[in-house]
Amino acid sequence: MTDFAATWARVQQHAGDVFTTVTGKEFRYLARDNAVEMQTTNRVLPRSDFEKALARMRVGGLGELQDLQGPSYIYAILNDPRVK
């Protein structure tokens, strides 16, 4: 299993849990095969954006993700100890 496949499995495993953005906003999500559907906003975050974010975060932080859908949410999920 690749690093991303293992990470995506953890993202799916923790669907429905409460996560918190850097600014302290709590949120939950539903996990689909190829996307995360936010429960607190009308956003769907594609799996491909999580994969891009994971590769970029090894080099930089949240600022590296601004061109992706819901960068604050992706960053919060991927940096949470349950997923990281």
Z-matrix of the N, CA and C atoms (Angstrom, degrees):
N
C 1 1.466
C 2 1.527 1 108.27
N 3 1.323 2 116.24 1 131.33
C 4 1.468 3 120.17 2 179.20
C 5 1.527 4 110.17 3 -71.03
N 6 1.330 5 115.79 4 165.23
C 7 1.466 6 120.39 5 177.22
C 8 1.525 7 110.58 6 -57.03
N 9 1.349 8 116.06 7 -44.22
C 10 1.453 9 117.69 8 -178.45
C 11 1.517 10 111.51 9 -68.34
N 12 1.323 11 118.33 10 -39.62
C 13 1.467 12 120.49 11 179.48
C 14 1.526 13 110.47 12 -60.24
N 15 1.316 14 117.16 13 -40.41
C 16 1.464 15 120.95 14 177.94
C 17 1.530 16 110.72 15 -66.91
N 18 1.332 17 116.21 16 -41.25
C 19 1.464 18 120.40 17 178.18
C 20 1.521 19 110.20 18 -63.69
N 21 1.342 20 117.29 19 -44.72
C 22 1.463 21 121.01 20 -179.41
C 23 1.533 22 110.33 21 -62.78
N 24 1.309 23 117.50 22 -37.21
C 25 1.469 24 120.97 23 177.10
C 26 1.527 25 110.16 24 -61.24
N 27 1.332 26 117.73 25 -39.95
C 28 1.468 27 121.28 26 177.68
C 29 1.526 28 111.00 27 -69.39
N 30 1.341 29 117.55 28 -37.48
C 31 1.464 30 120.80 29 175.78
C 32 1.527 31 108.61 30 -58.53
N 33 1.317 32 117.40 31 -46.65
C 34 1.468 33 121.60 32 179.88
C 35 1.530 34 111.20 33 -65.78
N 36 1.304 35 117.25 34 -39.89
C 37 1.466 36 122.13 35 -178.38
C 38 1.525 37 112.01 36 -61.75
N 39 1.326 38 117.55 37 -32.83
C 40 1.460 39 120.86 38 -175.52
C 41 1.522 40 113.66 39 -100.37
N 42 1.319 41 116.63 40 13.99
C 43 1.472 42 120.36 41 174.66
C 44 1.525 43 108.60 42 -57.89
N 45 1.309 44 116.47 43 137.82
C 46 1.461 45 121.85 44 -178.85
C 47 1.515 46 113.90 45 92.11
N 48 1.334 47 117.51 46 -17.78
C 49 1.459 48 121.41 47 176.27
C 50 1.533 49 109.20 48 -72.55
N 51 1.310 50 116.45 49 160.17
C 52 1.463 51 121.14 50 175.82
C 53 1.530 52 108.50 51 -86.38
N 54 1.320 53 115.24 52 130.09
C 55 1.463 54 123.29 53 174.67
C 56 1.522 55 107.86 54 -119.47
N 57 1.321 56 117.03 55 164.03
C 58 1.462 57 121.77 56 -178.16
C 59 1.519 58 109.93 57 -134.28
N 60 1.340 59 116.19 58 131.92
C 61 1.463 60 120.57 59 176.21
C 62 1.527 61 109.82 60 -73.61
N 63 1.309 62 116.34 61 172.09
C 64 1.461 63 122.25 62 178.23
C 65 1.523 64 110.59 63 -58.25
N 66 1.331 65 117.30 64 -33.17
C 67 1.473 66 121.36 65 -178.78
C 68 1.534 67 112.77 66 -85.29
N 69 1.328 68 117.44 67 0.79
C 70 1.458 69 120.94 68 175.90
C 71 1.519 70 115.64 69 94.88
N 72 1.325 71 118.50 70 5.10
C 73 1.467 72 121.47 71 179.13
C 74 1.530 73 109.69 72 -77.74
N 75 1.327 74 115.79 73 124.62
C 76 1.461 75 120.55 74 178.45
C 77 1.529 76 110.35 75 -84.68
N 78 1.326 77 115.97 76 145.61
C 79 1.455 78 121.18 77 178.71
C 80 1.525 79 110.56 78 -153.74
N 81 1.318 80 115.08 79 163.37
C 82 1.463 81 123.77 80 174.77
C 83 1.520 82 107.49 81 -132.06
N 84 1.327 83 115.28 82 162.05
C 85 1.459 84 119.48 83 178.50
C 86 1.527 85 110.66 84 -145.97
N 87 1.331 86 114.55 85 161.43
C 88 1.454 87 122.79 86 171.02
C 89 1.520 88 106.97 87 -107.02
N 90 1.311 89 118.26 88 140.45
C 91 1.459 90 120.99 89 -179.88
C 92 1.521 91 109.94 90 -104.45
N 93 1.285 92 115.73 91 130.46
C 94 1.458 93 123.74 92 173.90
C 95 1.524 94 107.40 93 -108.87
N 96 1.328 95 117.15 94 178.26
C 97 1.467 96 119.88 95 178.75
C 98 1.519 97 112.09 96 -61.84
N 99 1.331 98 116.38 97 -40.62
C 100 1.456 99 120.00 98 -174.10
C 101 1.526 100 114.39 99 -123.25
N 102 1.326 101 117.10 100 16.54
C 103 1.466 102 119.17 101 -178.51
C 104 1.518 103 110.88 102 -165.03
N 105 1.323 104 113.73 103 164.43
C 106 1.459 105 122.92 104 172.29
C 107 1.520 106 106.31 105 -115.66
N 108 1.319 107 116.33 106 126.47
C 109 1.468 108 121.51 107 178.84
C 110 1.519 109 108.13 108 -103.39
N 111 1.323 110 115.99 109 117.54
C 112 1.448 111 120.87 110 -178.46
C 113 1.526 112 109.87 111 -71.01
N 114 1.323 113 117.05 112 139.27
C 115 1.461 114 121.27 113 178.69
C 116 1.528 115 111.92 114 -92.14
N 117 1.312 116 117.80 115 -19.21
C 118 1.460 117 120.48 116 -176.81
C 119 1.528 118 112.93 117 -100.50
N 120 1.330 119 117.15 118 -11.07
C 121 1.458 120 121.99 119 177.36
C 122 1.521 121 108.39 120 -137.99
N 123 1.302 122 116.43 121 169.10
C 124 1.457 123 121.29 122 179.14
C 125 1.528 124 108.89 123 -93.51
N 126 1.323 125 116.17 124 64.39
C 127 1.465 126 121.60 125 -178.38
C 128 1.518 127 110.47 126 -130.80
N 129 1.322 128 113.92 127 144.99
C 130 1.461 129 121.60 128 170.92
C 131 1.520 130 106.04 129 -123.24
N 132 1.317 131 116.11 130 122.69
C 133 1.456 132 121.91 131 -176.45
C 134 1.530 133 109.04 132 -104.70
N 135 1.332 134 117.98 133 115.60
C 136 1.463 135 120.02 134 -176.17
C 137 1.525 136 113.02 135 -68.38
N 138 1.317 137 114.78 136 146.62
C 139 1.463 138 121.84 137 177.25
C 140 1.534 139 110.03 138 -54.40
N 141 1.327 140 116.90 139 -39.13
C 142 1.471 141 120.57 140 -178.55
C 143 1.530 142 111.67 141 -59.87
N 144 1.330 143 117.68 142 -33.08
C 145 1.469 144 119.95 143 177.46
C 146 1.523 145 111.24 144 -69.51
N 147 1.321 146 117.64 145 -33.89
C 148 1.468 147 120.46 146 175.31
C 149 1.529 148 110.11 147 -65.44
N 150 1.318 149 115.99 148 -40.54
C 151 1.468 150 119.88 149 179.77
C 152 1.532 151 110.56 150 -65.18
N 153 1.332 152 117.20 151 -44.01
C 154 1.465 153 121.17 152 177.36
C 155 1.529 154 110.05 153 -61.87
N 156 1.331 155 116.21 154 -43.55
C 157 1.466 156 121.07 155 -177.96
C 158 1.518 157 111.33 156 -63.38
N 159 1.311 158 116.52 157 -42.50
C 160 1.464 159 119.77 158 -178.82
C 161 1.526 160 110.40 159 -60.74
N 162 1.319 161 117.16 160 -42.21
C 163 1.467 162 120.45 161 179.00
C 164 1.524 163 111.18 162 -65.88
N 165 1.309 164 117.51 163 -40.45
C 166 1.474 165 121.37 164 -178.59
C 167 1.515 166 112.86 165 -72.91
N 168 1.302 167 118.14 166 -34.26
C 169 1.469 168 121.17 167 -175.37
C 170 1.519 169 111.40 168 -68.51
N 171 1.303 170 117.92 169 -19.26
C 172 1.455 171 119.10 170 176.21
C 173 1.525 172 110.15 171 -67.70
N 174 1.326 173 115.66 172 -21.73
C 175 1.458 174 121.30 173 -178.94
C 176 1.523 175 111.64 174 -101.85
N 177 1.329 176 116.69 175 -42.30
C 178 1.464 177 120.86 176 -175.50
C 179 1.514 178 111.43 177 -133.63
N 180 1.302 179 115.72 178 -162.18
C 181 1.460 180 121.42 179 -178.61
C 182 1.508 181 111.82 180 -119.00
N 183 1.318 182 116.02 181 -148.65
C 184 1.459 183 123.27 182 -176.45
C 185 1.526 184 112.03 183 -56.29
N 186 1.302 185 118.51 184 -35.08
C 187 1.456 186 121.98 185 179.86
C 188 1.517 187 113.55 186 -60.93
N 189 1.319 188 117.66 187 -22.65
C 190 1.458 189 122.39 188 179.55
C 191 1.530 190 112.54 189 -78.56
N 192 1.329 191 117.57 190 -6.04
C 193 1.461 192 121.25 191 -171.94
C 194 1.520 193 114.06 192 -111.82
N 195 1.303 194 118.43 193 6.05
C 196 1.461 195 121.28 194 -170.82
C 197 1.526 196 114.76 195 -62.90
N 198 1.310 197 118.83 196 -20.25
C 199 1.464 198 120.58 197 178.80
C 200 1.527 199 112.90 198 -86.49
N 201 1.332 200 118.28 199 -1.66
C 202 1.465 201 122.66 200 -179.35
C 203 1.528 202 110.28 201 -95.10
N 204 1.331 203 116.45 202 162.40
C 205 1.469 204 121.85 203 176.06
C 206 1.529 205 109.01 204 -69.22
N 207 1.323 206 118.09 205 128.29
C 208 1.464 207 122.27 206 174.81
C 209 1.512 208 114.73 207 55.30
N 210 1.344 209 118.10 208 53.89
C 211 1.461 210 119.62 209 -175.29
C 212 1.528 211 114.39 210 -58.13
N 213 1.323 212 117.96 211 -35.18
C 214 1.476 213 119.99 212 179.85
C 215 1.521 214 111.32 213 -64.95
N 216 1.326 215 116.20 214 -37.62
C 217 1.464 216 120.40 215 179.73
C 218 1.527 217 111.06 216 -72.73
N 219 1.317 218 116.09 217 -43.75
C 220 1.468 219 119.59 218 178.52
C 221 1.517 220 110.17 219 -60.48
N 222 1.328 221 116.53 220 -45.20
C 223 1.461 222 121.44 221 -179.87
C 224 1.526 223 110.45 222 -60.72
N 225 1.329 224 116.36 223 -45.25
C 226 1.469 225 120.31 224 -179.01
C 227 1.523 226 111.34 225 -62.68
N 228 1.313 227 117.18 226 -43.22
C 229 1.465 228 120.77 227 -178.79
C 230 1.523 229 110.41 228 -66.29
N 231 1.320 230 117.01 229 -48.86
C 232 1.469 231 120.03 230 -175.51
C 233 1.522 232 113.13 231 -70.67
N 234 1.326 233 118.38 232 -22.53
C 235 1.466 234 120.83 233 178.26
C 236 1.515 235 114.13 234 -95.50
N 237 1.306 236 116.95 235 -3.55
C 238 1.457 237 120.33 236 178.76
C 239 1.533 238 108.71 237 -70.85
N 240 1.330 239 118.49 238 137.68
C 241 1.475 240 121.12 239 -178.98
C 242 1.532 241 113.88 240 -57.16
N 243 1.318 242 117.73 241 -27.75
C 244 1.464 243 119.57 242 178.79
C 245 1.514 244 112.51 243 -69.50
N 246 1.315 245 117.26 244 -24.97
C 247 1.468 246 122.21 245 -178.11
C 248 1.513 247 111.72 246 -105.06
N 249 1.305 248 115.92 247 -38.95
C 250 1.472 249 121.92 248 -176.45
C 251 1.498 250 109.83 249 -60.59
